[in-house]
Amino acid sequence: MKIAPARIEALLRQPDPAFRAVLVFGPDQGLVRERVERLMRGVVPDLSDPFRVAELTGTHLRESPAALADEAAAIALGGGRRVVVLREAGDAHTAAVTAFLASARGDSLVVIEAGELGPRSSLRKLCEGADNAAALACYADDGAALEGVIQAELKAAGLVAEPEAMAWLTDHLGGDRRLTRSELAKLILYMGGPGRVRLEDAAACIGDSAARGLDDLTLATADGNHAVAQRVLDKLLHEGAQPVMVLRALARHFLRLHFAAGLIAQGKSVDQAMAALKPPVIFKAADRFRRQLARWPADRLGRALDLLCEAELDCKSTGLPAAAITSRAVMMIARAAARR
């Protein structure tokens, strides 16, 4: 069964006994890990209990295909429902999961942890279509979902973000749930107690290497410096950045350029247009942003945004390598900028 977003929290709090397996997958590996742990705790509060928790890896299952069914059928010493977690799962394990679901013994919950699985994935199709299994997708936080995560973390520490600070946080976080929480923990420590988070506070300690890398990529791409943009993109992907997150960072930058270009077309000066942006352009990048406004007329900015939207859609629907799709989009936009 495919789990709708509205049902996710209920499932995480108390896994349905009708589900013998739950597949947790998606590009946001921090969120995947977080939800896997919550599902496990919904069955076994103490995850260090060796009698009620078993862990398998994809490699182990390939070597011993019956291990999944055997572990799921085991009875816990002292009673209680068991949980079996399968790490590093993929389509290579579809046959073993199929065999388990067809004749599941015992009452253990099998939690399957996987990376990004396309719509054609056999493991994803199996769990979405089975009556006794569920599939839970984990995509990067953005928009209202990301704001909700940020507000909840800050509220627990007695903090409230001012509008400009919230805009900065949502612009620099969201690619990975675990990384988002880690970055917010640094901000909370920096604040030292309850209060209001200002833009200066957020900019002082949020978005270390990853955000700076994304900023370098977006600026180089809009400058038309394809060599630098490709080098930074390769580094980001090597460090685990998700292609869709990269495309969205580029889209945010070009949306800001498009908004400012629209104000200039209405008679505003460049400085007035840049001052209207929320969050404001960081002073170190202000001169480059001005040059980019001169380089990119509004109609070409619109075409660049269309290309980025198409690239994100292709990443999610075509089954082609997402990194290659992203690299091609960066190349096309950088070359368009270089042509002025």
FENGIDA-V868614 format. One record per backbone hydrogen bond with DSSP energy under -0.5 kcal/mol. NH is the residue of the N-H (numbers start at 1). CO is the residue of the C=O. E is the energy in kcal/mol with one decimal. If there is no record, write none. Layout:
# FENGIDA-V868614
nh->{NH/NH}
co->{CO/CO}
e->{E/E}
This chain:
# FENGIDA-V868614
nh->{2/3/3/4/7/8/8/11/12/13/14/19/20/20/21/22/23/24/24/25/25/26/28/29/32/33/34/35/36/37/38/39/40/41/42/43/43/44/47/49/50/52/53/54/56/58/61/62/63/64/67/68/70/71/72/73/74/74/76/78/79/83/84/85/86/87/87/89/93/94/97/98/99/100/101/102/103/103/104/108/109/110/110/111/111/112/112/113/113/114/114/115/121/125/126/127/128/129/130/133/134/135/136/137/138/139/141/145/146/147/148/149/150/151/152/153/154/155/156/157/157/158/159/160/162/166/167/168/169/170/171/172/172/173/180/181/182/183/184/185/186/187/188/189/190/191/192/195/197/198/202/203/204/205/205/206/212/213/214/215/216/217/218/219/220/221/222/223/224/224/225/226/229/230/231/232/233/234/235/236/237/238/239/240/241/246/247/248/249/250/251/252/253/254/255/256/257/258/259/260/261/262/263/264/265/266/267/268/273/274/275/276/277/285/286/286/289/290/291/292/293/294/295/296/297/301/302/303/304/305/306/307/308/309/310/311/312/313/314/315/316/317/318/319/325/326/327/328/329/330/331/332/333/334/335/336/337/338/339/340}
co->{128/1/135/2/4/4/5/7/8/9/10/16/18/132/132/110/134/22/112/23/136/115/138/27/28/29/30/31/32/33/34/35/36/37/38/39/40/40/45/46/48/49/49/83/85/87/57/58/59/60/64/65/66/67/68/69/70/71/80/76/76/52/109/54/111/56/85/113/90/91/93/94/95/96/97/98/99/100/101/72/82/20/108/84/109/22/110/86/111/24/112/89/118/121/122/123/124/125/126/130/21/1/23/135/25/137/174/142/142/143/144/145/146/147/148/149/150/151/152/153/154/155/154/195/197/162/163/164/165/166/167/168/169/169/176/177/178/179/180/181/182/183/184/185/186/187/188/158/160/196/198/199/200/201/202/202/208/209/210/211/212/213/214/215/216/217/218/219/220/221/220/224/225/226/227/228/229/230/231/232/233/234/235/237/236/242/243/244/245/246/247/248/249/250/251/252/253/254/255/256/257/258/259/260/261/262/264/263/269/270/271/272/274/282/282/283/285/286/287/288/289/290/291/292/295/297/298/299/300/301/302/303/304/305/306/307/308/309/310/311/312/313/314/314/321/322/323/324/325/326/327/328/329/330/331/332/333/334/335/337}
e->{-0.5/-0.6/-2.1/-0.5/-1.9/-0.6/-1.1/-1.9/-2.5/-2.4/-2.1/-2.0/-0.7/-3.0/-1.1/-2.5/-3.3/-0.5/-3.3/-0.5/-2.0/-1.5/-1.7/-1.4/-2.2/-2.5/-2.0/-2.5/-2.4/-2.2/-2.0/-2.4/-2.2/-2.5/-1.5/-0.5/-1.4/-3.2/-0.8/-1.6/-0.8/-1.0/-1.2/-2.1/-2.9/-0.9/-2.3/-2.0/-1.8/-2.2/-2.2/-0.5/-2.3/-2.6/-2.3/-1.5/-0.8/-0.7/-0.5/-0.5/-2.0/-2.6/-2.8/-2.5/-2.9/-3.0/-0.6/-2.6/-2.0/-1.5/-2.1/-2.7/-2.4/-1.9/-2.6/-2.0/-1.0/-0.6/-0.7/-1.0/-2.2/-2.6/-0.5/-3.0/-0.6/-2.9/-0.6/-3.1/-0.6/-2.5/-0.5/-0.6/-2.0/-2.4/-2.2/-2.1/-2.4/-1.8/-1.5/-0.7/-1.8/-2.6/-3.5/-0.5/-2.2/-0.5/-0.8/-1.2/-0.7/-2.1/-2.3/-1.8/-2.5/-3.0/-2.2/-2.2/-2.5/-2.8/-1.8/-0.6/-1.0/-1.9/-2.9/-1.8/-2.7/-2.8/-2.3/-1.9/-2.6/-2.8/-1.3/-1.2/-0.5/-1.2/-2.7/-2.4/-2.1/-2.7/-2.4/-2.0/-1.5/-1.8/-2.7/-2.3/-2.4/-2.3/-1.6/-1.8/-2.8/-0.6/-2.2/-2.8/-1.4/-0.9/-0.7/-1.9/-2.1/-2.6/-2.3/-2.7/-2.8/-2.2/-2.8/-2.4/-2.3/-2.5/-2.4/-1.9/-1.0/-0.7/-2.4/-1.4/-2.3/-2.8/-1.9/-2.7/-2.5/-2.6/-1.8/-2.6/-2.6/-2.2/-1.7/-1.2/-2.6/-1.9/-2.6/-2.3/-1.9/-2.2/-2.4/-2.4/-1.8/-2.4/-2.3/-2.0/-2.1/-2.4/-2.6/-2.4/-2.7/-2.0/-1.7/-2.2/-2.2/-0.9/-1.8/-2.2/-2.6/-2.5/-2.2/-1.1/-1.3/-1.9/-0.6/-0.9/-2.3/-2.2/-2.1/-2.2/-1.9/-1.5/-1.6/-2.3/-0.7/-2.0/-2.1/-1.6/-2.2/-2.2/-2.0/-2.2/-2.0/-2.3/-2.4/-2.3/-2.2/-2.2/-2.5/-2.2/-1.5/-1.4/-2.2/-0.5/-1.9/-2.4/-2.5/-2.2/-2.0/-2.4/-2.4/-2.5/-2.3/-2.6/-2.4/-1.8/-2.2/-2.2/-1.2/-1.5}
